[in-house]
Amino acid sequence: MSTTSLRTRFSRLSLLDTPSICRQCLTSTPKTPLTHRQFSTTNPLSSKVGSSPLIIPESVKLSIYNPPPPRHATRTLPQRTVTVEGPLGQVTIPIPHFLNLTIASPPKDSEIKSSKVIITVNEPNDKPQRQMWGTARALLANHILGVTEGHAALLRFVGVGYRAIVQDGSGRFNEGRKIVNLKLGYSHPIMLPVPEGVTASAPVPTRLLLEGINKEVVNSFAAEIRRWRVPEPYKGKGIFVNDETIKLKAKKIK
């Protein structure tokens, strides 16, 4: 038996063993190209945080700066900046090039004086753009709240001899600045300069109040102070930020 006849017989046997539907698919040549079937027929959901509009009070001014296009070809486009200016100060935040901000001002005859900002992205199906969609909206909301009311962090010192004192700085680098002097049971005091844009006050020795218009800077300085005495779970001693609590563990009794 020749090789050609063997190949023909094996091909017929393989087609006979397959179901009729599969046999038709194998033998027939489709006129139109096959398309991949999608398991989900619903459209991808947009960001719930990013799609919600931002309310801008009358006392807040929001401006967008678009840098000029680069002269030479480059892979990375220059980022735009958004400036939020209010009664307490001014904050600038960079935003990616794929984010679009639309400011809707109220009518002149309307009693509502606040305007709205709607944030959109160029490609809602792109995962990195969806991730930055809600992040940019949350950052802008924090800055709008910061320039109108401000952000605050309250630190509580729990422990024998734990206290904080706010005093004027001295020396070459800290002259003219405020210093937070921490007494936390070490053999030496801990001197931390207050960052620019943050106001520190100690109403009582065991409480330290940090205030500022930038939430990130305020919380970062609070975390830096907390790092010196992280709350421990056996005696409950340490530095607690805002409403932070800790669950105490049972002591090991031999």
C-alpha positions in Angstrom: 0.0 0.0 0.0 1.4 3.4 -1.0 2.0 6.2 1.4 -0.7 8.4 -0.2 -3.4 5.8 0.3 -2.4 5.4 4.0 -2.7 9.1 4.6 -6.1 9.1 2.9 -7.4 6.2 5.1 -6.1 7.8 8.3 -7.7 11.1 7.5 -11.1 9.4 6.8 -10.9 7.4 10.1 -10.1 10.5 12.1 -13.0 12.4 10.6 -15.4 9.5 11.3 -14.5 9.4 14.9 -15.2 13.1 15.5 -18.8 14.3 16.1 -20.8 15.6 13.2 -20.6 19.3 14.2 -16.8 19.1 14.6 -16.6 17.2 11.3 -18.4 20.0 9.5 -16.1 22.6 11.1 -13.0 20.6 10.0 -14.1 19.9 6.4 -15.8 23.2 5.6 -13.9 26.4 4.9 -15.6 29.4 6.5 -16.2 32.3 4.2 -15.9 34.8 7.1 -13.0 34.7 9.6 -13.8 33.2 13.0 -14.1 35.7 15.9 -13.2 34.9 19.5 -16.1 34.6 21.8 -16.2 36.9 24.8 -17.3 35.4 28.0 -18.6 38.7 29.4 -21.1 40.7 27.4 -21.1 43.7 29.8 -19.0 46.8 29.3 -16.0 47.4 31.7 -17.1 49.4 34.7 -15.7 52.9 35.1 -14.2 54.2 38.3 -16.9 55.1 40.7 -14.6 57.5 42.6 -13.2 59.1 39.5 -16.5 59.6 37.7 -18.1 61.4 40.6 -17.9 65.2 40.1 -15.9 67.5 42.4 -17.6 70.4 44.1 -15.5 73.6 44.1 -16.6 76.3 46.6 -16.8 79.9 45.6 -13.7 80.8 47.6 -11.5 78.2 45.8 -9.9 78.8 42.4 -8.7 75.9 40.3 -6.4 76.5 37.3 -4.8 74.0 34.9 -1.4 74.6 33.3 -0.7 72.8 30.0 3.0 72.8 29.2 4.1 73.5 25.6 4.7 70.4 23.4 8.3 69.2 23.3 10.3 70.4 20.3 12.0 67.0 19.8 10.4 63.5 19.7 10.2 62.0 23.2 8.6 58.9 24.7 7.3 60.7 27.9 5.1 63.7 27.5 5.4 66.6 30.1 2.9 66.4 32.9 0.3 69.0 33.4 -0.2 70.8 36.8 -3.3 71.8 38.6 -3.1 74.6 41.1 -5.7 74.8 43.9 -5.8 78.2 45.6 -8.0 79.0 48.6 -8.3 81.1 51.8 -5.6 79.0 53.6 -3.0 78.8 50.8 -2.1 77.2 47.5 -1.3 73.7 46.5 0.0 72.4 43.2 -0.4 68.8 42.0 0.9 67.2 38.7 -1.6 65.1 36.7 -0.9 62.7 33.8 -1.5 63.7 30.2 -4.4 61.2 29.7 -6.6 62.9 32.4 -9.1 65.5 31.3 -10.7 68.1 33.6 -13.9 69.8 32.6 -14.9 72.8 34.8 -18.7 73.5 34.7 -19.4 77.0 36.1 -22.9 77.8 37.5 -25.2 80.2 35.6 -25.0 83.8 36.5 -28.6 84.0 37.7 -28.3 80.9 39.8 -28.2 81.0 43.6 -25.6 78.2 43.7 -22.1 79.7 43.4 -20.1 76.6 43.6 -18.8 75.0 40.3 -18.2 71.3 39.4 -15.2 69.5 38.0 -15.7 66.3 36.0 -12.6 64.1 35.5 -12.4 61.7 32.5 -9.7 59.6 30.9 -8.8 59.0 27.2 -9.0 55.2 27.4 -11.4 53.9 30.1 -10.5 50.3 29.2 -6.9 50.8 30.0 -6.1 49.5 33.5 -3.3 52.1 34.4 -5.6 54.9 33.3 -8.5 53.6 35.4 -6.2 53.3 38.4 -5.1 56.9 38.2 -8.6 58.1 37.5 -9.8 57.6 41.1 -6.4 58.5 42.6 -6.3 61.9 40.9 -9.9 62.7 41.9 -9.1 61.8 45.6 -6.0 63.9 45.6 -7.8 66.9 44.2 -10.6 66.5 46.7 -8.0 66.4 49.6 -6.4 69.6 48.3 -9.7 71.4 47.9 -10.6 70.5 51.5 -7.1 71.5 52.6 -7.2 75.0 51.2 -10.6 75.7 52.7 -10.7 73.9 56.1 -7.2 72.3 56.5 -6.0 68.9 57.6 -5.1 67.9 61.1 -3.4 65.0 62.9 -3.6 64.6 66.7 -0.8 62.5 68.3 -1.4 61.0 71.8 1.7 60.1 73.9 0.9 57.1 76.2 3.7 56.1 78.6 5.5 57.3 81.8 7.4 60.4 80.9 6.3 60.5 77.3 5.7 64.1 76.2 6.3 66.6 73.4 7.4 70.3 73.5 7.3 72.7 70.5 10.1 75.3 70.7 12.1 77.6 68.5 15.0 76.1 66.6 18.6 77.2 66.9 21.8 76.5 65.1 22.8 76.7 61.5 20.1 74.7 59.8 17.1 75.1 62.2 17.3 78.8 63.0 13.9 80.5 62.4 12.1 77.2 62.4 9.9 75.3 64.9 11.3 72.2 66.5 9.4 69.4 68.1 11.3 68.1 71.2 10.2 64.6 72.1 10.9 62.9 75.4 10.3 59.2 74.8 12.4 57.4 77.4 15.7 57.6 75.5 18.9 58.9 77.0 18.8 61.9 74.7 15.9 64.2 73.5 14.7 63.7 69.9 14.6 67.0 68.0 12.5 67.0 64.8 12.1 70.1 62.6 8.6 70.9 61.6 8.2 70.7 57.7 7.3 73.8 55.7 3.5 74.2 55.5 2.8 72.4 58.8 1.9 74.1 62.1 2.7 72.2 65.3 1.2 73.0 68.8 1.1 71.1 72.1 -1.9 72.1 74.1 -0.9 69.6 76.8 2.5 67.8 77.1 0.9 64.5 76.1 -0.9 65.8 73.0 0.6 67.1 69.8 -1.5 68.8 67.1 -0.3 69.0 63.5 -2.1 71.2 61.0 -1.6 72.0 57.4 -3.2 72.3 53.9 -1.4 69.3 52.4 -2.7 66.1 53.9 0.3 64.0 52.6 2.8 66.3 54.4 0.9 66.3 57.6 0.4 62.6 57.8 4.0 61.9 56.7 5.3 64.0 59.6 2.9 62.3 62.0 4.2 58.9 60.9 7.8 60.1 61.3 7.1 61.0 64.9 5.2 57.8 65.6 8.1 55.7 64.3 10.1 56.6 67.4 7.6 54.8 69.7 5.3 52.4 67.8 2.5 51.2 70.1 3.3 47.9 71.7 0.6 45.3 72.5 1.5 44.3 76.1 1.4 47.5 78.1 -0.3 49.7 75.4 2.5 52.3 75.5 3.5 54.4 72.5 2.4 57.2 70.2 -1.1 56.9 68.8 -2.2 59.0 65.7 -5.8 60.2 65.7 -8.3 57.4 66.6 -5.7 54.7 66.5 -6.2 51.8 68.9 -4.4 48.6 69.7 -5.6 45.3 71.0 -3.7 44.3 74.1 -2.2 40.8 74.4 -2.3 38.6 77.5 1.0 38.5 79.5 2.9 35.2 79.4 2.8 33.7 82.9 5.2 30.8 83.6 
